[in-house]
Amino acid sequence: MPSSSPDRRPSDPAAGLEVRPFRALTYRVRDAAHLARVTSPAYDLVTAAGRERLAGADPHNIVRLILPETDTADGSAPPRAADGSPPWAAQAARTLAAWQDEDVLVRDPVPALWVYELRPADGGAPTVGWLGAVVLPSPASTAVLPHEDTFPEAVEGRRALLAATRTDLEPIVLAHDPDPEVADLTERVRRTEPVLQIVDDDGVRHRLWRVTDAALVTGIGAALGRTGAVIADGHHRFAAARAHQRTDPGCRGCDAVLALLTPMGPGGLRVAAIHRVLPDLRLDDAARDAARGFTVEDVPVHDGPSPVAAAVDAWLADPAASGFLLSDGGRLLQLSDPTPAVRDLVPSEAPAAWRGLDVVLAHKGLIEGLWSRTDEPESVLIAHTVEDALRTAAERDGVALLLRPPSPADVAAVARAGARMPRKSTLFVPKPRTGLVLRPLAD
């Protein structure tokens, strides 16, 4: 397995993060019940049905900003903004301005950093990090390393929303090199009372502390300045912030992006699997073509509620399991023992950390190689849960390709090797709740 040891030296100033406080924009009403109604998962986790549910929960739910509707009440398209923003982005900007005028959202009087704790519903160890404005490093810097590919269309969509609203509506997530002083300062803050807290629909408890003490702010900035980070979540938003900085170089605050900084390792994030769905592909055809490069075997599915999903969950929980699972929602197949010919479809000139990933073999050997599919959003769909993957496969007359997640160490090794994983290869959990803290670009 690739090494997880950082290849940065703390004395290297080019590798350090630069984090600064900011004047946050938050909901004026801060009780837990209200915040639960007006906040949302990250935009890329919200389905069409989920958007409708969130928008219906409260007229001021943040989903109206991160996924704005394009139609007005009379059915006409909203006008394009004076700066040329597309109608949906202009609509978000008008909504945001109205909420501030109505004091639905209020601006902090002084800059602050925020400590953010996410405690899972199962009572396991919490993930704790710092919310701050992270200065966008130069392209040659190793301070912030991506590990996934992005799509230009998705980047442009987030850039247009950022340009129209001039506000970071939700944070990206960075996993930084561990530092003992960061941990000590974090624990000092957590011994006080939080200013915001809610429990989300998944039972995750979110608690936030607002930090304005000058000594603490200076101390955490210096400590994080000795570390570098890997993007755990928000590759498209990070790229959008870079693009916005290039297109509007005189913009105040456009040299930074709102980020939740969590430690790599203990106290940090976990990686969950992200699955693929190949629409319009019969299971028998998929299995026949896969058999040219893998051993294909039926997996027993026992009676009971959601029997296929239960069998997949058991496979994912088995540390000795390997390969991939394939299902149309009714049958379940295992693909294992890839042939040398299939492994040879993975580019040999790529870094070893990248070549060893299951998701790379799935894309290069199976999806592109044996199934002759291009990795485009309409050809390979993304599913964040087993249930979504199986349901989508059945609805789209296709197959679900179910993958095991990489480890955080694998992700870091790929990033430090300068490589990129296929899009949507990692799901770092738990996720910060969108809408608790926003960052206007202007100080």
Secondary structure by P-SEA (a helix, b strand, c coil): cccccccccccccccbbbbbbcbbbbbccccaaaaaaccccccccccaaaaaaaaaacccccccccccccccccccccccccccccaaaaaaaaaaaaaaaaccbbbbcccbbbbbbbbcccccbbbbbbbccccccccccccccccccccaaaaaaaaaaaaaaccccbbbbbbccccaaaaaaaaaaacccccbbbbccccbbbbbbbbccaaaaaaaaaaaaaccccccccaaaaaaaaaaaaaccccccccbbbbbcccccccbbbbbbbbbbbccccaaaaaaaaaaccbbbbbbbbcccaaaaaaaaaaaaccccbbbbbbcccbbbbbccccccccccccccccccccccaaaaaaccccccccccccccccbbbbccaaaaaaaaaaacbbbbbbbbbcaaaaaaaaaacccccccccccccccccccccccccc
